[in-house]
Amino acid sequence: MNLVFSTGFLAPQMIGGQEYFRALPSKYPDALFPLVPIVGTIEDRANAIAAAIAARNFPPGPIHIIAHSMGGLDSRFLISQDIGGLASSGRIGSLSTISTPHLGSAVADFVMTPMLSSIPERALYDTIVGVVHALGMPTGALANLTTSFCKTFDAANPDRAAIKYFSYAGVGLNNFFLKPSHAYLQHVGKTPEEVQSDGMVTIASATHNGLTEPPWAGADHVAEVGWQIDRVGFKADFDHLGAIDRIIHRLSQ
């Protein structure tokens, strides 16, 4: 099967010998793991994915993209805008998105244009932005992940009828460093799907044409790709390899 794994925002496919999709390159050695500008725009990242696919010369048969987080928006853009003719030629068979913020992220809204009405909210904002800067993330690059941008993006990038779309969502909190954003999403959410999240993306935002299967319990945003950091009592035992296997098995059907 021709597989492409598309990364999310900020983290590269490989850093310091560690893989973004943990243990997947060795499990799926024939798959493509494109390198993209980690803080680039959706358009820049989509062009990088398309170029990597074109250079790979996959054997005949459909190409299936499995994308985490922002990688799903990059891939939707690639398909909708038919970059390199990959969609219209029939090369792309499906797109599976994992906790992609199809409706945008309230966390990105908060970092870009904070609405601070109380001292607790100011403290929360300072905590989130402090983590963002500590990670070296330029906040301006978050513009493509805000709810207002994604609303416009969604209208400008409709699905293609010939391509199958699947969406998956995680829900849980394993990573201590996601606690502030997890708490913020609980604070601003109005429906159960807007309150429940993986610490970065709500179930509501991760849903595109309905969820393909129930939300992945115990999966926060980094555990979904195998990074389960256990700190101060946070349980980390999500089987990300099993989840990816289910996605691929579904594609094979």
C-alpha positions as a Markdown table, in Angstrom:
| # | Residue | x | y | z |
|---|---|---|---|---|
| 1 | Met | 0.0 | 0.0 | 0.0 |
| 2 | Asn | 1.3 | 3.5 | -0.9 |
| 3 | Leu | 1.3 | 5.4 | 2.4 |
| 4 | Val | 2.2 | 9.0 | 3.2 |
| 5 | Phe | 2.4 | 10.3 | 6.8 |
| 6 | Ser | 2.0 | 14.0 | 7.2 |
| 7 | Thr | 3.2 | 15.8 | 10.3 |
| 8 | Gly | 1.7 | 18.6 | 12.4 |
| 9 | Phe | 2.8 | 22.0 | 13.3 |
| 10 | Leu | 6.2 | 22.8 | 14.8 |
| 11 | Ala | 7.8 | 19.4 | 15.1 |
| 12 | Pro | 9.9 | 18.0 | 12.2 |
| 13 | Gln | 9.8 | 14.4 | 11.0 |
| 14 | Met | 13.0 | 13.7 | 12.7 |
| 15 | Ile | 14.8 | 15.5 | 15.5 |
| 16 | Gly | 17.8 | 14.3 | 17.4 |
| 17 | Gly | 17.2 | 10.8 | 16.1 |
| 18 | Gln | 13.6 | 10.8 | 17.3 |
| 19 | Glu | 10.7 | 10.3 | 14.9 |
| 20 | Tyr | 7.6 | 12.4 | 14.8 |
| 21 | Phe | 5.5 | 9.3 | 14.1 |
| 22 | Arg | 7.2 | 7.1 | 16.7 |
| 23 | Ala | 8.2 | 3.7 | 15.5 |
| 24 | Leu | 6.3 | 4.0 | 12.2 |
| 25 | Pro | 9.2 | 4.4 | 9.8 |
| 26 | Ser | 10.6 | 1.0 | 10.9 |
| 27 | Lys | 7.1 | -0.6 | 10.9 |
| 28 | Tyr | 6.2 | 0.8 | 7.4 |
| 29 | Pro | 9.6 | 1.1 | 5.7 |
| 30 | Asp | 8.0 | 1.7 | 2.3 |
| 31 | Ala | 5.9 | 4.7 | 3.5 |
| 32 | Leu | 6.8 | 8.3 | 2.7 |
| 33 | Phe | 7.4 | 10.7 | 5.6 |
| 34 | Pro | 7.7 | 14.1 | 3.8 |
| 35 | Leu | 9.8 | 16.9 | 5.2 |
| 36 | Val | 7.9 | 20.2 | 5.5 |
| 37 | Pro | 8.7 | 23.7 | 6.8 |
| 38 | Ile | 7.7 | 23.2 | 10.4 |
| 39 | Val | 6.3 | 26.7 | 11.0 |
| 40 | Gly | 5.3 | 27.3 | 7.4 |
| 41 | Thr | 1.9 | 28.2 | 6.0 |
| 42 | Ile | -0.6 | 25.5 | 4.9 |
| 43 | Glu | 0.2 | 26.3 | 1.3 |
| 44 | Asp | 4.0 | 26.1 | 1.8 |
| 45 | Arg | 3.7 | 22.8 | 3.6 |
| 46 | Ala | 1.2 | 21.4 | 1.1 |
| 47 | Asn | 3.6 | 22.2 | -1.8 |
| 48 | Ala | 6.4 | 20.4 | 0.1 |
| 49 | Ile | 4.3 | 17.3 | 0.5 |
| 50 | Ala | 3.2 | 17.3 | -3.2 |
| 51 | Ala | 6.9 | 17.6 | -4.2 |
| 52 | Ala | 7.9 | 14.8 | -2.0 |
| 53 | Ile | 5.2 | 12.5 | -3.4 |
| 54 | Ala | 6.1 | 13.4 | -7.0 |
| 55 | Ala | 9.8 | 12.6 | -6.3 |
| 56 | Arg | 9.0 | 9.3 | -4.7 |
| 57 | Asn | 7.6 | 7.6 | -7.8 |
| 58 | Phe | 5.2 | 5.3 | -5.9 |
| 59 | Pro | 4.2 | 2.1 | -7.7 |
| 60 | Pro | 0.8 | 2.0 | -9.4 |
| 61 | Gly | -2.2 | 2.2 | -7.1 |
| 62 | Pro | -3.8 | 4.9 | -4.9 |
| 63 | Ile | -1.8 | 6.9 | -2.5 |
| 64 | His | -3.2 | 7.1 | 1.0 |
| 65 | Ile | -2.3 | 10.1 | 3.2 |
| 66 | Ile | -2.5 | 9.7 | 7.0 |
| 67 | Ala | -2.1 | 13.1 | 8.6 |
| 68 | His | -1.7 | 14.3 | 12.2 |
| 69 | Ser | -2.9 | 17.8 | 13.4 |
| 70 | Met | -2.0 | 20.6 | 10.9 |
| 71 | Gly | -0.8 | 18.0 | 8.4 |
| 72 | Gly | -4.5 | 17.3 | 7.7 |
| 73 | Leu | -5.1 | 20.9 | 6.6 |
| 74 | Asp | -1.9 | 20.8 | 4.5 |
| 75 | Ser | -3.2 | 17.6 | 2.8 |
| 76 | Arg | -6.7 | 18.9 | 2.3 |
| 77 | Phe | -5.2 | 22.0 | 0.6 |
| 78 | Leu | -3.0 | 19.7 | -1.6 |
| 79 | Ile | -6.1 | 17.7 | -2.7 |
| 80 | Ser | -8.6 | 20.5 | -3.1 |
| 81 | Gln | -6.1 | 22.7 | -5.1 |
| 82 | Asp | -4.9 | 19.7 | -7.0 |
| 83 | Ile | -1.2 | 20.5 | -6.5 |
| 84 | Gly | 0.9 | 18.7 | -9.1 |
| 85 | Gly | -2.3 | 17.2 | -10.5 |
| 86 | Leu | -2.1 | 14.5 | -7.8 |
| 87 | Ala | -5.9 | 14.6 | -7.1 |
| 88 | Ser | -7.3 | 14.9 | -10.7 |
| 89 | Ser | -4.9 | 12.2 | -11.9 |
| 90 | Gly | -6.4 | 9.7 | -9.5 |
| 91 | Arg | -3.2 | 9.2 | -7.6 |
| 92 | Ile | -4.6 | 10.2 | -4.2 |
| 93 | Gly | -7.1 | 7.7 | -3.0 |
| 94 | Ser | -7.8 | 8.9 | 0.6 |
| 95 | Leu | -7.0 | 11.2 | 3.4 |
| 96 | Ser | -7.2 | 10.1 | 7.0 |
| 97 | Thr | -6.8 | 13.0 | 9.5 |
| 98 | Ile | -5.9 | 12.5 | 13.2 |
| 99 | Ser | -6.9 | 15.4 | 15.5 |
| 100 | Thr | -6.7 | 17.9 | 12.7 |
| 101 | Pro | -8.3 | 21.2 | 13.6 |
| 102 | His | -10.7 | 21.4 | 10.7 |
| 103 | Leu | -12.6 | 24.1 | 12.6 |
| 104 | Gly | -9.5 | 25.8 | 13.9 |
| 105 | Ser | -8.2 | 25.8 | 17.4 |
| 106 | Ala | -9.4 | 28.0 | 20.3 |
| 107 | Val | -5.9 | 27.7 | 21.7 |
| 108 | Ala | -4.5 | 29.4 | 18.5 |
| 109 | Asp | -7.2 | 32.1 | 18.9 |
| 110 | Phe | -6.2 | 32.7 | 22.5 |
| 111 | Val | -2.5 | 33.0 | 21.7 |
| 112 | Met | -3.0 | 35.2 | 18.7 |
| 113 | Thr | -5.7 | 37.5 | 20.1 |
| 114 | Pro | -6.2 | 36.9 | 23.8 |
| 115 | Met | -9.5 | 38.0 | 25.4 |
| 116 | Leu | -8.5 | 38.5 | 29.0 |
| 117 | Ser | -11.4 | 39.3 | 31.3 |
| 118 | Ser | -10.1 | 38.0 | 34.6 |
| 119 | Ile | -6.9 | 37.5 | 36.5 |
| 120 | Pro | -7.1 | 33.6 | 36.2 |
| 121 | Glu | -7.4 | 34.0 | 32.4 |
| 122 | Arg | -4.4 | 36.3 | 32.4 |
| 123 | Ala | -2.4 | 33.7 | 34.4 |
| 124 | Leu | -3.5 | 31.0 | 32.0 |
| 125 | Tyr | -2.5 | 33.1 | 29.0 |
| 126 | Asp | 0.9 | 33.8 | 30.4 |
| 127 | Thr | 1.4 | 30.0 | 31.1 |
| 128 | Ile | 0.4 | 29.0 | 27.5 |
| 129 | Val | 2.4 | 31.7 | 25.8 |
| 130 | Gly | 5.4 | 30.9 | 28.1 |
| 131 | Val | 5.3 | 27.3 | 26.9 |
| 132 | Val | 4.9 | 28.5 | 23.3 |
| 133 | His | 8.0 | 30.7 | 23.5 |
| 134 | Ala | 10.0 | 28.1 | 25.4 |
| 135 | Leu | 9.4 | 25.8 | 22.5 |
| 136 | Gly | 10.7 | 28.4 | 20.1 |
| 137 | Met | 7.3 | 28.7 | 18.4 |
| 138 | Pro | 6.7 | 32.0 | 16.5 |
| 139 | Thr | 3.1 | 32.9 | 17.5 |
| 140 | Gly | 2.5 | 34.6 | 14.2 |
| 141 | Ala | 2.8 | 31.2 | 12.4 |
| 142 | Leu | -0.3 | 30.1 | 14.3 |
| 143 | Ala | -2.5 | 32.3 | 12.1 |
| 144 | Asn | -3.4 | 29.4 | 9.8 |
| 145 | Leu | -4.8 | 27.5 | 12.8 |
| 146 | Thr | -7.3 | 30.1 | 14.2 |
| 147 | Thr | -11.0 | 29.4 | 13.9 |
| 148 | Ser | -11.5 | 32.4 | 11.7 |
| 149 | Phe | -8.9 | 31.3 | 9.2 |
| 150 | Cys | -10.1 | 27.7 | 9.2 |
| 151 | Lys | -13.7 | 28.9 | 8.5 |
| 152 | Thr | -12.4 | 30.6 | 5.3 |
| 153 | Phe | -10.1 | 27.7 | 4.5 |
| 154 | Asp | -13.0 | 25.2 | 4.7 |
| 155 | Ala | -15.1 | 27.2 | 2.2 |
| 156 | Ala | -12.2 | 27.6 | -0.2 |
| 157 | Asn | -11.0 | 24.0 | -0.1 |
| 158 | Pro | -14.0 | 21.6 | -0.6 |
| 159 | Asp | -13.6 | 17.9 | -0.6 |
| 160 | Arg | -13.2 | 16.0 | -3.9 |
| 161 | Ala | -15.9 | 13.4 | -4.6 |
| 162 | Ala | -13.5 | 10.8 | -5.9 |
| 163 | Ile | -11.4 | 10.8 | -2.7 |
| 164 | Lys | -12.4 | 9.2 | 0.5 |
| 165 | Tyr | -12.0 | 11.1 | 3.7 |
| 166 | Phe | -11.7 | 9.7 | 7.2 |
| 167 | Ser | -11.3 | 11.6 | 10.5 |
| 168 | Tyr | -10.2 | 10.5 | 13.9 |
| 169 | Ala | -10.0 | 12.3 | 17.3 |
| 170 | Gly | -8.2 | 11.8 | 20.6 |
| 171 | Val | -9.5 | 12.6 | 24.0 |
| 172 | Gly | -7.5 | 12.6 | 27.2 |
| 173 | Leu | -4.6 | 14.2 | 29.0 |
| 174 | Asn | -1.4 | 12.3 | 29.5 |
| 175 | Asn | 1.2 | 15.0 | 29.0 |
| 176 | Phe | 1.5 | 17.5 | 31.9 |
| 177 | Phe | 2.6 | 20.2 | 29.5 |
| 178 | Leu | -0.7 | 20.1 | 27.7 |
| 179 | Lys | -2.6 | 20.7 | 31.0 |
| 180 | Pro | -3.0 | 24.5 | 30.5 |
| 181 | Ser | -4.4 | 24.2 | 26.9 |
| 182 | His | -6.6 | 21.3 | 27.9 |
| 183 | Ala | -8.0 | 23.4 | 30.8 |
| 184 | Tyr | -8.6 | 26.3 | 28.5 |
| 185 | Leu | -10.6 | 24.3 | 26.0 |
| 186 | Gln | -12.7 | 22.9 | 28.8 |
| 187 | His | -13.3 | 26.5 | 29.9 |
| 188 | Val | -14.4 | 27.9 | 26.6 |
| 189 | Gly | -16.3 | 24.9 | 25.1 |
| 190 | Lys | -20.1 | 25.1 | 25.0 |
| 191 | Thr | -21.0 | 21.6 | 23.8 |
| 192 | Pro | -19.6 | 18.2 | 25.0 |
| 193 | Glu | -17.7 | 17.9 | 21.7 |
| 194 | Glu | -16.2 | 21.4 | 22.2 |
| 195 | Val | -15.2 | 20.6 | 25.8 |
| 196 | Gln | -13.6 | 17.3 | 25.2 |
| 197 | Ser | -10.2 | 17.4 | 23.6 |
| 198 | Asp | -6.7 | 15.9 | 23.3 |
| 199 | Gly | -5.3 | 19.0 | 24.9 |
| 200 | Met | -5.0 | 20.9 | 21.6 |
| 201 | Val | -7.9 | 20.0 | 19.3 |
| 202 | Thr | -11.5 | 19.4 | 20.4 |
| 203 | Ile | -13.6 | 16.5 | 19.2 |
| 204 | Ala | -15.8 | 19.0 | 17.4 |
| 205 | Ser | -12.9 | 20.5 | 15.4 |
| 206 | Ala | -11.3 | 17.1 | 14.7 |
| 207 | Thr | -14.5 | 15.9 | 13.1 |
| 208 | His | -14.7 | 16.1 | 9.3 |
| 209 | Asn | -17.7 | 14.5 | 7.7 |
| 210 | Gly | -18.3 | 12.6 | 10.9 |
| 211 | Leu | -15.8 | 10.6 | 13.0 |
| 212 | Thr | -14.8 | 7.3 | 11.4 |
| 213 | Glu | -14.7 | 5.6 | 14.8 |
| 214 | Pro | -15.3 | 6.8 | 18.4 |
| 215 | Pro | -12.8 | 9.2 | 19.9 |
| 216 | Trp | -9.5 | 7.5 | 21.0 |
| 217 | Ala | -9.8 | 7.4 | 24.8 |
| 218 | Gly | -6.6 | 8.2 | 26.7 |
| 219 | Ala | -5.0 | 9.8 | 23.7 |
| 220 | Asp | -3.7 | 13.4 | 24.0 |
| 221 | His | -2.2 | 15.3 | 21.1 |
| 222 | Val | 1.3 | 13.8 | 21.4 |
| 223 | Ala | 0.3 | 10.3 | 22.5 |
| 224 | Glu | -1.6 | 10.0 | 19.2 |
| 225 | Val | 1.7 | 9.7 | 17.4 |
| 226 | Gly | 3.5 | 7.7 | 20.1 |
| 227 | Trp | 4.8 | 10.4 | 22.5 |
| 228 | Gln | 3.4 | 9.5 | 25.9 |
| 229 | Ile | 5.2 | 11.6 | 28.5 |
| 230 | Asp | 4.1 | 10.6 | 32.0 |
| 231 | Arg | 4.5 | 13.3 | 34.5 |
| 232 | Val | 3.1 | 13.8 | 38.1 |
| 233 | Gly | 0.6 | 11.0 | 37.9 |
| 234 | Phe | -0.6 | 11.5 | 34.4 |
| 235 | Lys | -1.2 | 8.0 | 32.9 |
| 236 | Ala | 0.2 | 7.3 | 29.5 |
| 237 | Asp | -0.7 | 4.0 | 27.9 |
| 238 | Phe | -2.3 | 4.8 | 24.5 |
| 239 | Asp | -1.6 | 2.2 | 21.8 |
| 240 | His | -0.8 | 4.5 | 18.9 |
| 241 | Leu | 0.6 | 1.6 | 16.7 |
| 242 | Gly | -2.7 | -0.3 | 17.1 |
| 243 | Ala | -4.7 | 2.9 | 16.2 |
| 244 | Ile | -2.6 | 3.4 | 13.0 |
| 245 | Asp | -3.0 | -0.3 | 12.2 |
| 246 | Arg | -6.7 | 0.1 | 12.3 |
| 247 | Ile | -6.6 | 3.1 | 10.0 |
| 248 | Ile | -4.5 | 1.2 | 7.5 |
| 249 | His | -6.7 | -1.9 | 7.7 |
| 250 | Arg | -9.7 | 0.2 | 7.0 |
| 251 | Leu | -7.9 | 1.6 | 3.9 |
| 252 | Ser | -7.1 | -1.8 | 2.7 |
| 253 | Gln | -10.8 | -2.7 | 2.7 |
